């Protein structure tokens, strides 16, 4: 079910996309802004990078569980929490259809340091711990300038990831 | 000039730190071994945090609210299990208090709040025995 707040946010974002070009047109008399719609706001950029980072963590967990199924019982709850993070972040991102979405480079690209490519189950878990630590630190770096409610969501997700890193390292 | 919003949020943190100092005293009486050691470390940590946060309030033109003489726990603390549960409740209260700092425009307080709520969330997870997806956020904040 769509919440009242979600509907309100969509209306605000959509209205912003429409009103800004018109306002610019009225002030200068040249319809330049109509030919070039406004780009993505800083908040949207922040959300996009958070979503990309969270998706990378989900992919890492899935890759490790696929390669080392015996870790499933140990990792499933962490994976589930990251999926909840991702859903919350994606639920806040509504981009007007005219805005071109370009991929953001993944913070943990596949390669030798990818948890799913680790040679042993223990090494994979160690890399997941590192990935959680890096993700928590990256979320904190996105707080400056973010709207209050988004900043609180990112800080909460960062705190969750910090607890994952500690719990994984001890389990 | 007083930083009203900052002082108000920091007073909330100070209240949670003071409650934690008192509460860890209650919890510690029911714990033993390594858990008692951990509770003592956390008790000392919260005492120091209370002093530090009081200074931050003063620096911003406020007056730190004094701790209450007695705090009533949310449930009877008469076993190791209830002591661990109380410690988790106390730390969760701190996560929420520090999260209030993250809503401020002051970048330094925002960063401080985010960092401290991570530490409190880690302690809460230890006492709770598990992690949660959104430490400090009420269900009403999620969609």
Boltz contact constraints between the chains, C-beta under 6 A:
constraints:
  - contact:
      token1: [A, 3]
      token2: [B, 143]
      max_distance: 6.0
  - contact:
      token1: [A, 6]
      token2: [B, 143]
      max_distance: 6.0
  - contact:
      token1: [A, 81]
      token2: [B, 133]
      max_distance: 6.0
  - contact:
      token1: [A, 84]
      token2: [B, 133]
      max_distance: 6.0
  - contact:
      token1: [A, 91]
      token2: [B, 143]
      max_distance: 6.0
  - contact:
      token1: [A, 140]
      token2: [B, 114]
      max_distance: 6.0
  - contact:
      token1: [A, 143]
      token2: [B, 110]
      max_distance: 6.0
  - contact:
      token1: [A, 143]
      token2: [B, 114]
      max_distance: 6.0
  - contact:
      token1: [A, 144]
      token2: [B, 107]
      max_distance: 6.0
  - contact:
      token1: [A, 148]
      token2: [B, 103]
      max_distance: 6.0
  - contact:
      token1: [A, 151]
      token2: [B, 102]
      max_distance: 6.0
  - contact:
      token1: [A, 152]
      token2: [B, 99]
      max_distance: 6.0
  - contact:
      token1: [A, 152]
      token2: [B, 102]
      max_distance: 6.0
  - contact:
      token1: [A, 152]
      token2: [B, 103]
      max_distance: 6.0
  - contact:
      token1: [A, 155]
      token2: [B, 102]
      max_distance: 6.0
  - contact:
      token1: [A, 155]
      token2: [B, 114]
      max_distance: 6.0
  - contact:
      token1: [A, 156]
      token2: [B, 134]
      max_distance: 6.0
  - contact:
      token1: [A, 156]
      token2: [B, 135]
      max_distance: 6.0
  - contact:
      token1: [A, 156]
      token2: [B, 136]
      max_distance: 6.0
  - contact:
      token1: [A, 156]
      token2: [B, 137]
      max_distance: 6.0
  - contact:
      token1: [A, 159]
      token2: [B, 117]
      max_distance: 6.0
  - contact:
      token1: [A, 159]
      token2: [B, 118]
      max_distance: 6.0
  - contact:
      token1: [A, 159]
      token2: [B, 121]
      max_distance: 6.0
  - contact:
      token1: [A, 159]
      token2: [B, 135]
      max_distance: 6.0
  - contact:
      token1: [A, 160]
      token2: [B, 133]
      max_distance: 6.0
  - contact:
      token1: [A, 160]
      token2: [B, 135]
      max_distance: 6.0
  - contact:
      token1: [A, 162]
      token2: [B, 118]
      max_distance: 6.0
  - contact:
      token1: [A, 162]
      token2: [B, 122]
      max_distance: 6.0
  - contact:
      token1: [A, 163]
      token2: [B, 121]
      max_distance: 6.0
  - contact:
      token1: [A, 163]
      token2: [B, 122]
      max_distance: 6.0
  - contact:
      token1: [A, 163]
      token2: [B, 125]
      max_distance: 6.0
  - contact:
      token1: [A, 163]
      token2: [B, 131]
      max_distance: 6.0
  - contact:
      token1: [A, 164]
      token2: [B, 131]
      max_distance: 6.0
  - contact:
      token1: [A, 166]
      token2: [B, 122]
      max_distance: 6.0
  - contact:
      token1: [A, 167]
      token2: [B, 131]
      max_distance: 6.0
